[in-house]
Amino acid sequence: QPSQLPKVQAERTAFIENLAPLLAIPASEILTTVEANKSKEDVLLLENIDRDRALSLELKLNGLTGVYLATTPFREYGDLPGLGHLIGYIGKISAEDKKKNPTLLPTSLIGKSGLEKQYDGYLQGNPGIETLEVDSRRRSIRIVGSKPAEAGQSLFITISSDLQRVAATALKDSIDKNGATSGAAVAMNTQTGEILSMVSFPNFDNNLFSPSANPAARDQVLHDPLSPLINRAVAGLYPSGSTIKPVVATAALDNRVITPGTKIDTSAGKISVGPWTFSDWKTHGNSDVKQALAESNNIFFFTVGGGFGSIKGLGAERLAQFMQRFGFGKVTGIDLPQESAGNVPTPDWKKKTKNEAWYIGDTYNLSIGQGDLLITPLQLTRATAAIANGGRLLQPRLLKSILHKNGTVSDAETIVIDKQ
């Protein structure tokens, strides 16, 4: 604490020269650090001290005003798959963090990702304060006041540990089977929006970001070309492919482009418009909307989306509007940081972004989830849940409730999510 050190430069230098061998740090280095930070309340000189050395230093530093040994708790996370992305991890504060919350100490750890970051205000607690009386040589005489530290609050989340393990295993098996390198899986309660399982692969062990962790292993995660720190369930952007077809079918039925009994002859296996030909992955024959969904009939959805023959089609604007109604193209608002919004392309978007005209092929591609349509796995989960629950687009969340230090509990519905 620079303010507690001797004011006379010669005395301050002597004090630091006596302190240096105790900390095994050159006096010049301590002096430079203190002088560069003399306006700060606290200056960190040494960290990540093991228990034996900490006990030794506690004895040696006893009675030295302005220098103290702070004990800082750290998280030890379990081994449930996906915790790295969901819970996140904590780390040292930055100058910006200190500016936002002046009560933080140089030794404070705050949430850097996941729920740790999202709900740091609830989890952080408040540090204790001890006021000392000192003599003319700045040696402590007695404690004249103290304020005990206050623990943070406890969070209960919606994840089912059993389902999380099953989802992680199934996702990893599917990735290996298909020769892929990454993927994500999400399960949501279709009535409440509670996330029951969320897995992103490759994942990481958030214990690696503990101060006592292996720096080499942590560095390997930070520089992995597969970017395991990215939670692909909320931040990964992908073409939806045929998973968008139930939304397109709903749009076509709602806009009366087709009826449940409308049959379209798709036996040609392709659609030709001018010089362009759009093919299917197989020949399907006559198909109504149920059969088209069951068989993932591209020709059927080209037709209801962009039109062909006697079917006028939805057109690009109505397609985009309905996809937006299902939550695509905007964040879901889940209580996790760094969520991606995705993209639902329109003729105006293409003109502004690419300075290109919109063609019928763009509409056909949008009708089967290709082209410039980009979504997150969570957006797709929410849209599918809306179909399952009769049309309610839910607010997905991981927080179930908060246990306050006074013993009361707040349910997630009463808590305002503070997006970082």
C-alpha positions, 0 to 999 in steps of 0.5 A: 500500500504506497500510501502507508509507506514512509513519506521521506524518500530515504526512509522509503528506500531503506524500507524497501531494501529491507523488504526485498530479501523477504520477498526475494525480489530486487529492491530496484524492481520493487521501488520501480513498481511502487513509484509507478503505481504510487497513486493506487490504493494497493500494488501487487508485488508477488502472487501465486505463492504456495502454502509453505512460503505463504506461512513463512512470509506471514511471520516475516511480514508481521508488523510491517505497515503497508505490506500485507499477505492476501489470501485469495480463494479460487474456483475448482470446477467439476468434470461435467462435460461442457462446464468450460463453456457454460460456467466459464472461468475467473481471472485477474482484474484489468484497469478497466475492471477496476474503473467499473468497480472501485471496490475490487482489490488488486488480488480480486478475481472476476468472471472472464467468460460464461456464467462467471462473467454474466453473473459476476455481480451476484457471485463477487461478494465484497472484500473485508476492510481492516483499519490499523493504528500506526506509530511514527515509524508506520508500524501497526499498533492495533486494529481500530476498526474492521468490516468483515468480508461478505460472500457472494451469492450462489447460483443454481442452473438448469443443466441436467448432469445426466443429460449433459453427459449423454449429449456430450457422448453422442456429440463426440461419437457423431463428430468422430463418425462424420470425420468432423472437427467440431460441433454443438448440441443443445437441449431445451425445455420446450415449455419454459426455455430452460437449457437442459444441456449445452455442449460444444466441441472441442471443449476445454477444462476451465480449471486450466485458468486457475492460478495454480494450473499448468501454464503450458497446458493453458497456453496450448488451449489459448493457441489451439487452431480449433479455438476450443474457447468458443462456445459454438452453441451460441457463437458458432454460425452455420448454414442451417441446411434442411433443418430450416424446412419446418419453418419454411413449411410453416410460412408456406401454410400460414401464407396459403401458398399451399394447403396441407393437401397440396401435392407437387410433382417433384419427379423431375428431380430438378428445376430449370430457370433460364440458364440455371438448374437446381437439383435434388439429392434424390427423386421424390415423385408427388409429395405433400408437405408432410412427405416433403418434410419426411424426405427432405424434398428440395424441389418441394421447398424450392417451389414453395419458397421461390415459386415454380409452375402454378405455385407462386411461392413465398418470395425472398421477403416473406421467407426472411420475415418468417425466419425472423419471426422464429428468432433467426437473425438476432440474439436469443438473449440467453444469459451467456456473453458473446452470443452471435446474431447470425444472418437472414439475407434479403435483397436489400441486405445483399445490395448493401453488403455485396452490391449485387442483385438478388436472383431466384437462385438466392431465394431457392437457396434460402428455402433450403437453408443454404446461401448466406443464411447463418444461424446458431445451434441455439437459435435452431433449438429455440425455433424447433421448440416453438413448433413443438409448443404451439408457436411460443418463442421462448427466452432461453436461460441457464439460470434457475435461481439465486440463493442470496446470503440472507437465505432467500431465493430468487427465481430466474423469472424475477432476475434481469439478465445483464448482457455483457 
